[in-house]
């Protein structure tokens, strides 16, 4: 379900981007001037709003479901317990770099 939501949001985001052939992107950062003349707000403008993101997510994702929430909670607790048990039983010098 999360992958579907991410795909919807990502497609909507890509649809709003300008043509990638005309966009030039630099992978370098100029550190020569620590106090930039531009305000930091100019670089944080996104091409979509929070309302657009919420509209792209299906409404059933906003309805609370206690059973599903408990399922995910206990699944996560069981996974953490299982990983701890595996790590505890693999107490060997061979696996020391992973747990040290």
GROMACS elastic network, one bead per residue, 0.5 to 0.9 nm:
[ bonds ]
;  ai    aj funct       b0    kb
    1     4     6  0.52076   500
    1     5     6  0.64182   500
    1     6     6  0.87102   500
    1    61     6  0.86909   500
    2     5     6  0.51106   500
    2     6     6  0.61006   500
    2     7     6  0.85249   500
    3     6     6  0.50566   500
    3     7     6  0.60495   500
    3     8     6  0.86207   500
    4     7     6  0.50597   500
    4     8     6  0.62225   500
    4     9     6  0.86733   500
    4    57     6  0.89889   500
    5     8     6  0.51867   500
    5     9     6  0.62466   500
    5    10     6  0.84872   500
    5    56     6  0.77806   500
    5    57     6  0.59520   500
    5    58     6  0.78599   500
    6     9     6  0.51895   500
    6    10     6  0.58970   500
    6    11     6  0.84562   500
    6    57     6  0.88079   500
    7    10     6  0.50480   500
    7    11     6  0.59797   500
    7    12     6  0.84759   500
    8    11     6  0.52858   500
    8    12     6  0.62227   500
    8    13     6  0.85890   500
    8    56     6  0.64451   500
    8    57     6  0.74128   500
    9    12     6  0.51584   500
    9    13     6  0.61004   500
    9    14     6  0.86481   500
    9    52     6  0.88087   500
    9    53     6  0.63910   500
    9    56     6  0.62702   500
    9    57     6  0.76042   500
   10    14     6  0.61074   500
   10    15     6  0.85038   500
   11    14     6  0.50685   500
   11    15     6  0.60571   500
   11    16     6  0.87428   500
   12    15     6  0.50710   500
   12    16     6  0.65288   500
   12    48     6  0.86894   500
   12    52     6  0.87878   500
   12    53     6  0.85568   500
   12    56     6  0.78955   500
   13    16     6  0.53472   500
   13    17     6  0.66107   500
   13    47     6  0.73616   500
   13    48     6  0.71596   500
   14    17     6  0.52227   500
   14    18     6  0.84157   500
   15    18     6  0.81428   500
   16    47     6  0.64805   500
   16    48     6  0.78114   500
   17    20     6  0.77746   500
   17    47     6  0.73161   500
   18    21     6  0.86723   500
   18    22     6  0.77302   500
   18    23     6  0.72771   500
   19    22     6  0.57913   500
   19    23     6  0.66998   500
   20    23     6  0.50805   500
   20    24     6  0.80395   500
   21    24     6  0.79468   500
   26    29     6  0.80740   500
   30    33     6  0.71682   500
   30    34     6  0.86769   500
   31    34     6  0.60800   500
   33    36     6  0.61535   500
   33    37     6  0.88869   500
   35    38     6  0.86956   500
   36    39     6  0.72840   500
   36    40     6  0.85080   500
   38    41     6  0.83830   500
   38    42     6  0.71660   500
   38    43     6  0.86361   500
   39    42     6  0.58497   500
   39    43     6  0.77932   500
   40    43     6  0.57629   500
   40    44     6  0.70111   500
   41    44     6  0.53450   500
   41    45     6  0.69323   500
   42    45     6  0.60832   500
   43    46     6  0.85416   500
   45    48     6  0.85803   500
   46    49     6  0.71622   500
   48    51     6  0.81204   500
   48    52     6  0.60737   500
   48    53     6  0.73451   500
   49    52     6  0.51787   500
   49    53     6  0.65942   500
   49    54     6  0.87951   500
   50    53     6  0.51403   500
   50    54     6  0.61946   500
   50    55     6  0.85545   500
   51    54     6  0.50603   500
   51    55     6  0.60098   500
   51    56     6  0.85935   500
   52    55     6  0.50812   500
   52    56     6  0.62552   500
   52    57     6  0.89404   500
   53    56     6  0.51694   500
   53    57     6  0.66351   500
   54    57     6  0.53575   500
   54    58     6  0.81782   500
   54    59     6  0.87020   500
   55    58     6  0.73676   500
   55    59     6  0.82885   500
   57    60     6  0.84894   500
   57    61     6  0.70240   500
   57    62     6  0.85244   500
   58    61     6  0.58194   500
   58    62     6  0.77955   500
   59    62     6  0.55431   500
   59    63     6  0.71855   500
   60    63     6  0.53863   500
   60    64     6  0.86054   500
   61    64     6  0.78704   500
   64    68     6  0.86985   500
   64    69     6  0.82614   500
   65    68     6  0.55175   500
   65    69     6  0.62355   500
   65    70     6  0.87900   500
   66    69     6  0.50327   500
   66    70     6  0.61534   500
   66    71     6  0.85345   500
   67    70     6  0.52543   500
   67    71     6  0.61582   500
   67    72     6  0.87943   500
   68    72     6  0.63110   500
   68    73     6  0.85961   500
   69    72     6  0.53070   500
   69    73     6  0.61657   500
   69    74     6  0.87266   500
   70    74     6  0.60697   500
   70    75     6  0.83152   500
   71    74     6  0.54299   500
   71    75     6  0.60057   500
   71    76     6  0.85741   500
   72    75     6  0.50027   500
   72    76     6  0.60652   500
   72    77     6  0.85775   500
   73    76     6  0.52539   500
   73    77     6  0.62633   500
   73    78     6  0.86630   500
   74    78     6  0.59962   500
   74    79     6  0.84453   500
   75    78     6  0.51083   500
   75    79     6  0.61189   500
   75    80     6  0.86444   500
   76    79     6  0.50274   500
   76    80     6  0.61667   500
   76    81     6  0.85419   500
   77    80     6  0.51632   500
   77    81     6  0.61353   500
   77    82     6  0.85701   500
   78    81     6  0.50095   500
   78    82     6  0.60182   500
   78    83     6  0.85404   500
   79    82     6  0.50558   500
   79    83     6  0.61316   500
   79    84     6  0.85059   500
   80    83     6  0.51671   500
   80    84     6  0.60995   500
   80    85     6  0.86098   500
   81    84     6  0.50402   500
   81    85     6  0.61242   500
   81    86     6  0.86160   500
   82    85     6  0.50751   500
   82    86     6  0.61938   500
   82    87     6  0.85750   500
   83    86     6  0.50884   500
   83    87     6  0.60978   500
   83    88     6  0.84930   500
   84    87     6  0.50470   500
   84    88     6  0.59866   500
   84    89     6  0.85545   500
   85    88     6  0.50318   500
   85    89     6  0.61069   500
   85    90     6  0.85156   500
   86    89     6  0.52225   500
   86    90     6  0.60804   500
   86    91     6  0.89006   500
   87    90     6  0.51484   500
   87    91     6  0.67113   500
   87    95     6  0.88424   500
   87    99     6  0.76306   500
   88    91     6  0.56699   500
   89    92     6  0.83763   500
   90    93     6  0.89445   500
   90    94     6  0.87215   500
   90    95     6  0.69251   500
   91    94     6  0.84190   500
   91    95     6  0.70639   500
   91    96     6  0.76121   500
   91    99     6  0.88428   500
   92    95     6  0.55447   500
   92    96     6  0.64450   500
   93    97     6  0.81763   500
   94    97     6  0.76983   500
   94    98     6  0.89964   500
   95    98     6  0.56087   500
   95    99     6  0.68335   500
   95   100     6  0.86057   500
   96    99     6  0.53316   500
   96   100     6  0.54682   500
   97   100     6  0.53436   500
